């Protein structure tokens, strides 16, 4: 099963929330304990995002996880 569309949608939501908060990819990566390149891959839909990382991203952006997974 190909989830490329959903992965791009999650990435776009993360990018939108990050931009809304005025946080750079580098800052968010530091806040979540991930690398900037991994965060870039998540935002472009090129990488899978685990639940633990998604929760850390949501907490760093101060939004519920459900806001990041709206399709």
Backbone as ProteinMPNN parsed JSONL, in Angstrom:
{"seq_chain_A": "XXXXXXXXXXXXXXXXXXXXXXXXXXXXXXXXXXXXXXXXXXXXXXXXXXXXXXXXXXXXXXXXXXXXXXX", "coords_chain_A": {"N_chain_A": [[0.848, -1.179, 0.0], [0.603, 2.155, -0.909], [1.416, 5.054, 0.694], [2.036, 7.633, -0.02], [0.674, 10.036, -0.622], [-0.618, 10.66, 1.806], [1.612, 10.887, 3.488], [2.839, 13.131, 2.378], [0.842, 14.983, 2.971], [0.861, 15.039, 5.794], [3.451, 16.011, 6.168], [3.169, 18.528, 4.963], [1.36, 19.723, 6.712], [2.885, 19.813, 9.056], [4.938, 21.536, 8.207], [3.402, 23.851, 7.692], [2.42, 24.477, 10.276], [4.838, 24.84, 11.608], [5.89, 27.045, 10.228], [3.896, 28.903, 10.795], [4.376, 29.254, 13.482], [6.775, 30.522, 13.353], [9.193, 29.155, 13.399], [12.293, 27.774, 12.52], [13.428, 25.028, 10.414], [15.772, 23.99, 11.474], [15.643, 24.873, 14.156], [13.331, 23.514, 15.023], [14.17, 20.899, 14.685], [16.195, 20.763, 16.627], [14.613, 21.157, 18.899], [13.137, 18.831, 18.929], [14.875, 16.738, 18.959], [15.744, 15.591, 16.595], [17.301, 15.328, 13.338], [17.976, 18.073, 11.08], [17.901, 17.371, 8.423], [16.389, 14.999, 8.455], [13.952, 16.048, 9.353], [13.384, 17.702, 7.177], [12.967, 15.722, 5.246], [10.684, 14.513, 6.301], [8.861, 16.655, 6.094], [8.682, 16.89, 3.337], [7.533, 14.556, 2.641], [9.114, 12.418, 2.084], [10.103, 10.704, 3.969], [9.194, 8.282, 6.433], [7.334, 8.987, 9.376], [7.638, 8.347, 12.724], [5.468, 7.543, 15.492], [6.408, 8.467, 17.991], [8.166, 10.555, 17.246], [6.358, 12.201, 15.893], [4.699, 12.969, 18.009], [6.554, 14.412, 19.565], [7.085, 16.506, 17.777], [4.539, 17.712, 17.606], [4.228, 18.558, 20.283], [6.365, 20.398, 20.443], [5.471, 22.296, 18.652], [3.245, 23.084, 19.917], [0.646, 22.058, 19.422], [-2.207, 19.876, 19.024], [-1.68, 16.409, 18.197], [-3.494, 15.496, 16.326], [-3.946, 17.697, 14.703], [-1.876, 17.603, 12.96], [-2.259, 15.441, 11.35], [-4.393, 15.658, 9.632], [-6.168, 14.782, 6.798]], "CA_chain_A": [[0.0, 0.0, 0.0], [1.392, 3.373, -1.038], [0.874, 6.136, 1.51], [2.777, 8.841, -0.391], [-0.206, 11.205, -0.519], [-0.822, 10.945, 3.223], [2.885, 11.346, 4.043], [3.001, 14.527, 1.938], [-0.138, 15.8, 3.701], [1.385, 15.212, 7.147], [4.591, 16.919, 6.037], [2.677, 19.883, 4.676], [0.773, 20.245, 7.956], [3.994, 20.13, 9.958], [5.575, 22.738, 7.665], [2.492, 24.982, 7.895], [2.42, 24.819, 11.705], [6.172, 25.352, 11.937], [5.968, 28.388, 9.651], [2.975, 29.74, 11.572], [5.038, 29.541, 14.753], [8.013, 31.251, 13.111], [10.295, 28.291, 13.804], [13.028, 27.216, 11.388], [13.608, 23.576, 10.475], [16.883, 23.711, 12.391], [15.147, 25.053, 15.522], [12.411, 22.424, 15.339], [14.985, 19.693, 14.823], [16.819, 20.821, 17.951], [13.559, 21.029, 19.907], [12.562, 17.487, 18.91], [15.92, 15.726, 19.009], [15.93, 14.972, 15.286], [18.197, 16.113, 12.49], [17.29, 18.959, 10.152], [17.676, 16.645, 7.166], [15.255, 14.101, 8.671], [12.758, 16.885, 9.394], [13.111, 18.097, 5.791], [12.396, 14.554, 4.576], [9.309, 14.372, 6.794], [8.052, 17.735, 5.533], [8.484, 16.67, 1.904], [6.869, 13.273, 2.457], [10.103, 11.434, 1.646], [10.444, 9.793, 5.076], [8.137, 7.914, 7.378], [7.481, 9.613, 10.686], [7.142, 7.494, 13.788], [4.55, 8.162, 16.44], [7.179, 9.203, 18.997], [8.639, 11.805, 16.637], [5.175, 13.029, 15.626], [4.29, 13.532, 19.299], [7.535, 15.448, 19.925], [6.86, 17.648, 16.888], [3.302, 18.361, 18.04], [4.501, 19.267, 21.542], [7.233, 21.543, 20.155], [4.662, 23.299, 17.955], [2.123, 23.374, 20.815], [-0.61, 21.708, 18.763], [-2.55, 18.456, 19.183], [-1.201, 15.552, 17.122], [-4.545, 15.391, 15.298], [-3.806, 18.815, 13.775], [-0.819, 17.296, 12.002], [-2.609, 14.289, 10.523], [-5.637, 15.871, 8.91], [-5.985, 14.502, 5.373]], "C_chain_A": [[0.892, 1.24, 0.0], [0.707, 4.507, -0.275], [1.513, 7.47, 1.19], [1.922, 10.098, -0.221], [-0.39, 11.619, 0.944], [0.457, 11.46, 3.879], [3.159, 12.79, 3.629], [2.057, 15.451, 2.693], [0.33, 16.059, 5.13], [2.558, 16.191, 7.118], [4.172, 18.347, 5.802], [2.066, 20.516, 5.918], [1.861, 20.641, 8.939], [4.666, 21.412, 9.505], [4.705, 23.973, 7.918], [2.485, 25.43, 9.353], [3.764, 25.409, 12.125], [6.333, 26.786, 11.442], [5.092, 29.355, 10.435], [3.605, 30.165, 12.891], [6.327, 30.338, 14.583], [9.251, 30.479, 13.524], [10.972, 27.747, 12.554], [13.089, 25.691, 11.522], [14.696, 23.222, 11.472], [16.424, 23.819, 13.846], [14.241, 23.895, 15.922], [13.169, 21.115, 15.508], [15.649, 19.647, 16.193], [15.799, 20.587, 19.06], [13.044, 19.59, 20.025], [13.6, 16.376, 18.942], [16.087, 14.96, 17.713], [16.94, 15.796, 14.497], [17.371, 16.996, 11.552], [16.983, 18.224, 8.851], [16.509, 15.653, 7.302], [13.952, 14.886, 8.703], [12.379, 17.339, 7.983], [12.46, 16.943, 5.036], [10.958, 14.311, 5.019], [8.414, 15.405, 6.126], [7.791, 17.566, 4.043], [7.795, 15.342, 1.606], [7.808, 12.164, 2.021], [10.462, 10.42, 2.732], [9.198, 9.478, 5.891], [8.403, 8.634, 8.69], [6.855, 8.691, 11.721], [6.255, 8.269, 14.752], [5.288, 8.979, 17.491], [7.646, 10.548, 18.461], [7.462, 12.732, 16.368], [4.681, 13.695, 16.91], [5.249, 14.633, 19.726], [7.37, 16.697, 19.062], [5.622, 18.418, 17.331], [3.515, 19.149, 19.333], [5.349, 20.503, 21.302], [6.451, 22.67, 19.481], [3.439, 23.72, 18.771], [0.767, 23.187, 20.123], [-0.928, 20.252, 19.075], [-2.042, 17.656, 17.987], [-2.232, 15.505, 15.992], [-4.477, 16.54, 14.295], [-2.78, 18.525, 12.694], [-1.184, 16.167, 11.057], [-3.962, 14.438, 9.848], [-5.38, 15.648, 7.417], [-7.073, 15.202, 4.594]], "O_chain_A": [[1.816, 1.355, 0.806], [-0.433, 4.868, -0.565], [1.536, 8.36, 2.04], [2.409, 11.114, 0.275], [-0.322, 12.804, 1.269], [0.409, 12.356, 4.721], [3.653, 13.584, 4.429], [2.425, 16.578, 3.023], [0.208, 17.179, 5.625], [2.64, 17.094, 7.951], [4.748, 19.274, 6.371], [2.234, 21.713, 6.153], [1.772, 21.686, 9.582], [4.94, 22.288, 10.325], [5.215, 25.021, 8.314], [2.539, 26.627, 9.636], [3.817, 26.361, 12.904], [6.854, 27.64, 12.159], [5.493, 30.487, 10.708], [3.4, 31.285, 13.36], [6.911, 30.782, 15.571], [10.245, 31.068, 13.949], [10.295, 27.305, 11.626], [12.838, 25.137, 12.593], [14.56, 22.262, 12.231], [16.765, 22.973, 14.673], [14.362, 23.356, 17.022], [12.841, 20.313, 16.383], [15.662, 18.602, 16.844], [16.086, 19.902, 20.042], [12.574, 19.178, 21.085], [13.245, 15.197, 18.952], [16.521, 13.808, 17.721], [17.378, 16.85, 14.957], [16.21, 16.699, 11.269], [15.929, 18.43, 8.249], [15.728, 15.489, 6.365], [12.95, 14.443, 8.14], [11.2, 17.361, 7.63], [11.515, 17.15, 4.275], [10.11, 13.944, 4.206], [7.33, 15.073, 5.645], [6.779, 18.05, 3.537], [7.505, 15.038, 0.449], [7.358, 11.088, 1.629], [11.063, 9.386, 2.438], [8.284, 10.292, 6.018], [9.553, 8.861, 9.067], [5.691, 8.306, 11.607], [6.298, 9.497, 14.809], [4.844, 10.07, 17.848], [7.534, 11.565, 19.145], [7.567, 13.937, 16.597], [4.288, 14.861, 16.892], [4.81, 15.681, 20.2], [7.499, 17.817, 19.557], [5.655, 19.645, 17.421], [3.036, 20.276, 19.462], [5.087, 21.553, 21.889], [6.728, 23.848, 19.705], [2.69, 24.607, 18.363], [-0.126, 24.028, 20.222], [-0.021, 19.47, 19.362], [-1.982, 18.182, 16.875], [-1.859, 15.477, 14.819], [-4.905, 16.382, 13.151], [-2.811, 19.137, 11.627], [-0.494, 15.951, 10.061], [-4.607, 13.44, 9.526], [-4.478, 16.256, 6.842], [-7.115, 15.103, 3.368]]}, "name": "protein", "num_of_chains": 1, "seq": "XXXXXXXXXXXXXXXXXXXXXXXXXXXXXXXXXXXXXXXXXXXXXXXXXXXXXXXXXXXXXXXXXXXXXXX"}
